[in-house]
Structures are given as C-alpha cells and as structure tokens.
Amino acid sequence: MPIYEYRCRGCGHDFEKYVHGPASKVACPTCQSGDITRKLSVFGLRSDGGVMTAPTTGGGGCCGGGGCGCH
C-alpha cells in the first residue's frame, strides 16, 4: 500500500494517507472535505557532501552485469 501526500483545497491542510487502491476515497482529516489534490511526492537521500554515483558493478539482475545472459 503506497503512502500519498495530499493537500486540502478547502482548508489548506497537508497530510499523508495509506491508499488501498485507485478507487479509495480520501478526505481531509482536519475538515473532512473531499476537495483534495495529490501532491508530487519525492524521496530523500542522505549525503555526506561528496559526489553520489551509481555502482559500477552489477547486482546480478537483468542487464546489471550478468544473470540474464544478454551480455
């Protein structure tokens, strides 16, 4: 079950909610309004200030340096 972030258009409250499926009804927990919009969610990364790079060796998955036989 994904967690989505929402903003109520009625009162401006921001909140998160577990959503069971696309047909789930979501209402503002503050004012109970159904006039909400889903916000664009982003993920966070922690860095020590250095440059973050992708790993150079594969993890064994498809096209990740072996395992699928395509290379």
N, C-alpha and C positions, 0 to 999 in steps of 0.2 A: 504494500500500500504506500503510494507516494505521499509526501507532505507537500502541500502547495501553500504559497503565500498569497494573501488576498488583501484588498483594501475596500472598505465600505464606502460607497458613493454618498450615502446618507449622512454618516457622522464622521467619516474620515479615519476611522479606526483601522489599523493594520493588524492582521492576525494570521496564524498558520492553522491548517486543518489537515488531518488524515483524510484522504479521499478513497473510497472503496471502488469507485468506477466512474465512468463518464456521466452516468445518469444521476449521480449523487447530488442531492440538494445541499447547498451551502448557504448559511445565513450568518450575519454578523452577530458575534456573541455579546456585543455591547447593546445594540439597539434592535436586534432581531430582524433587520432589514435583509431582503433577498437581493437588493440592488448593489451587487458587489462586482469587482473586477479582479481577475487573477493577475498577480504581479509577475514580472520576469524574475525567476529565481536564478541565483548564481551560486557557485560553490567557492569555498575559501581554500586557499593554500597558505601554508606557513613557510616562510623563507628566513634564512639567517642573513640575508642581504647579498648572498652570492648569486651567480647565474644558475638558473634551473634549466637542465637539459633532459631530453628523453634518453632512456637507456640505449646503449649501442649494441647490446646483445639481446637476442630474442628470449622469450619466455617459454618457447615450446609450443605456442599456439599457431594457428594458421598464419602463414606469411610472417611469422615472428622469429625466424631463424631456425626453422625446422619443425617437424611434426606433421605438416600437411603434405609434404612431398612435392610442392610446386617449385622448389628451388634446387 
